[in-house]
Amino acid sequence: MDIAWFRDLVIIIQGILAIGLLILLGFLAFALYRSVKGIGESAKKIMSSAQEVVDSAKATVDNIAAVSSFARSEMAMPLVRTAGIIQGVSKGLETIMGFFKRSKGGERCE
């Protein structure tokens, strides 16, 4: 047993360990690939459901805008006009009634 035999033994052991390590790394890489692939599919499902939620929210916003526009044009504006007329008539009557009121001394208010 000379030194060349030990050298060859060390080379063989290193080769066996390197092959085992490469096989182990291959299995780990394959397991990682399967995990990442599953995560990618889950992300696609989440994105599609999130897109549905966004579309639903946009439709809801459009409905709210239509309802508020209807309420403003069909309900609020006529009420504002009616309230303005009522307020104008009441102020006018108050002014006219003020001309006919008498103060405590028997004179008219001016």
C-alpha positions as CSV (number, residue, x, y, z in Angstrom):
1,M,0.0,0.0,0.0
2,D,1.8,2.9,-1.2
3,I,0.6,6.5,-1.4
4,A,-0.9,6.1,-4.8
5,W,-3.4,3.6,-3.4
6,F,-4.6,6.1,-0.7
7,R,-4.8,8.8,-3.4
8,D,-7.0,6.7,-5.5
9,L,-9.2,5.8,-2.5
10,V,-9.7,9.4,-1.6
11,I,-10.6,10.2,-5.2
12,I,-13.1,7.4,-5.3
13,I,-14.7,8.5,-1.9
14,Q,-14.9,12.1,-3.1
15,G,-16.5,11.0,-6.3
16,I,-19.1,8.9,-4.5
17,L,-19.8,11.8,-2.1
18,A,-20.1,14.3,-5.0
19,I,-22.5,12.0,-6.9
20,G,-24.6,11.6,-3.7
21,L,-24.6,15.3,-3.1
22,L,-25.7,16.0,-6.7
23,I,-28.5,13.5,-6.4
24,L,-29.7,15.1,-3.2
25,L,-29.5,18.6,-4.7
26,G,-31.5,17.3,-7.7
27,F,-34.3,16.0,-5.4
28,L,-34.3,19.3,-3.5
29,A,-34.5,21.3,-6.7
30,F,-37.4,19.1,-7.9
31,A,-39.2,19.5,-4.6
32,L,-38.7,23.3,-4.8
33,Y,-39.9,23.4,-8.4
34,R,-43.1,21.6,-7.4
35,S,-43.7,24.0,-4.4
36,V,-43.1,27.0,-6.6
37,K,-45.4,25.7,-9.3
38,G,-48.2,25.1,-6.7
39,I,-47.7,28.7,-5.4
40,G,-47.9,30.0,-8.9
41,E,-51.2,28.2,-9.5
42,S,-52.6,29.5,-6.2
43,A,-51.5,33.0,-7.1
44,K,-53.4,32.7,-10.4
45,K,-56.5,31.6,-8.5
46,I,-56.2,34.5,-6.1
47,M,-55.7,37.0,-8.9
48,S,-58.8,35.8,-10.7
49,S,-60.9,36.0,-7.6
50,A,-59.5,39.4,-6.8
51,Q,-60.3,40.6,-10.3
52,E,-63.9,39.4,-9.7
53,V,-64.0,41.5,-6.5
54,V,-62.6,44.5,-8.4
55,D,-65.2,44.2,-11.2
56,S,-68.0,43.9,-8.6
57,A,-66.7,47.0,-6.8
58,K,-66.6,48.9,-10.1
59,A,-70.2,47.8,-10.8
60,T,-71.3,48.9,-7.3
61,V,-69.7,52.3,-7.8
62,D,-71.4,52.8,-11.1
63,N,-74.8,51.9,-9.5
64,I,-74.2,54.3,-6.7
65,A,-73.3,57.1,-9.1
66,A,-76.5,56.4,-11.1
67,V,-78.6,56.4,-8.0
68,S,-77.1,59.7,-6.7
69,S,-77.5,61.3,-10.1
70,F,-81.1,60.3,-10.2
71,A,-81.7,61.5,-6.6
72,R,-80.1,64.8,-7.4
73,S,-81.9,65.5,-10.6
74,E,-85.3,63.9,-9.9
75,M,-85.7,64.5,-6.2
76,A,-83.4,67.1,-4.7
77,M,-83.8,69.8,-7.4
78,P,-87.6,69.9,-7.2
79,L,-87.4,69.9,-3.4
80,V,-85.0,72.8,-3.4
81,R,-87.2,74.8,-5.8
82,T,-90.3,74.1,-3.7
83,A,-88.4,75.0,-0.5
84,G,-87.3,78.3,-2.1
85,I,-90.8,79.2,-3.2
86,I,-92.2,78.4,0.3
87,Q,-89.5,80.5,1.9
88,G,-90.0,83.4,-0.5
89,V,-93.8,83.3,0.1
90,S,-93.4,83.2,3.9
91,K,-90.9,86.1,3.9
92,G,-93.2,88.1,1.7
93,L,-96.2,87.5,4.0
94,E,-94.0,88.4,7.0
95,T,-93.1,91.7,5.3
96,I,-96.7,92.5,4.4
97,M,-97.9,91.6,8.0
98,G,-95.1,93.9,9.3
99,F,-96.8,96.9,7.6
100,F,-100.1,96.3,9.4
101,K,-98.7,95.6,12.9
102,R,-99.0,98.4,15.4
103,S,-96.5,99.1,18.2
104,K,-97.5,99.4,21.8
105,G,-97.9,103.1,21.5
106,G,-100.5,102.9,18.8
107,E,-98.3,103.9,16.0
108,R,-97.3,101.7,13.1
109,C,-94.0,100.0,13.0
110,E,-91.6,101.3,10.4
